[in-house]
């Protein structure tokens, strides 16, 4: 899936959320400007908040997983380990999929 920044609607469409992979995040990061690399994180957070508010645990879990991965691997801002741990634990609490659980010990090891 090709990720894009949409200033008019900063929430990822319901039908697109579960289609986003970590490969999509990596591709976006590699091609985007530094500003858009950061903006994508805020779109992930805005979308996460929306789906949490709607009670859509499956989408919220996936967005939390994506936020954790994006912080931990490509973005790595100050505090990335602590923040990524928060979001990966949230993802597992919302939906304990194996895909999410397998990242917990990787992130616990630190970056």
N, C-alpha and C positions, 0 to 999 in steps of 0.2 A: 504494500500500500504506500502510495506517495503522500507523505505528510506535508501539510502546508499551514502557514500562519494565516488565520482568517480573523482580521481585526473586527469585522462586523458580527461575528459569532464565535467567541472564544471558548466554546464548549464543543468537544468532539461529538459528532452525531452518534446517536444511539446505535445505529446499524454499523458504524465503523469501529467502535471501541474495541470489540473483541477480535477484530481483524488485525490490529496493530501488534507487530512483533518487535522483539529487541533488535532484530536486523533493520527494521524500519527506522528505529531510533538512531542506530549507528549510521545508516545512510543519510538521514537528515542532518545529523551532527557534522558529518564529513563535508557536506555540500553547502551548509548554511553559513551566513555571516555570524560573527560572535554575538551580535544583538539577538538574532533569531534563534541561536542556540539557547540563549537564556529565556527568550520568549516562549519557546516550546515547553520549558519546565512549568511556566506559569499557566499555560494552556492545560497541561496535564493536571495541575492542582485545581484549576477552576472546574475542569470536567469532573475530577474526583469529588469535589465538594457538591456539585450538582447531583451526581448519581447517588451520593450518600444521602443527600436531602430527599431524593425520590425513593429511597429505600431499595435501590437496585444494587444489592450486594455483589452480584457477579461482576457487573461493570465497574463498580467501585473497587473491588479487589484487583481487577486487572489494571486499572489506572494506578492504584497504589503500587502494584508490582512494577509497572512501567516507570513510575516516578522514582522508586527505589533503585532500579537498574540504571536509569538515566543519571541520577546523582552519583551513584557509585562508580560507574564505568566511564562513560564518555565525558560528562560534565566535570566531575570531581572538584567542586568549589570547596572553600574552607568549611569544615564541619560536615563534609559529605558522608563520612562513615556514620556519624551519629544520626543524621537525617535519614540516610538510606536504611538504617536499622529500624527506625520508627516506621517507615513506609512498608518495608518487607514484613514486619510483624503484623502490621495492619492488614496487609494483603492476606496473610495466612489466617488471621482471625476471621476475616470476612468470608474466605473461601479457601480451605486448606488443600488446594490442588498440589500435586507433586511438583509441578513446574515452579510454583512459588516456594514450597518448602525446601527444595534442593538449593535455593539461593541463600537460605539463612546461614548455613555454616560458611559459605564462601564470603559472605559479607561480614560475618562475625570475625573472620580472620583479618579483616581490615584491608585498606588500600593504601 
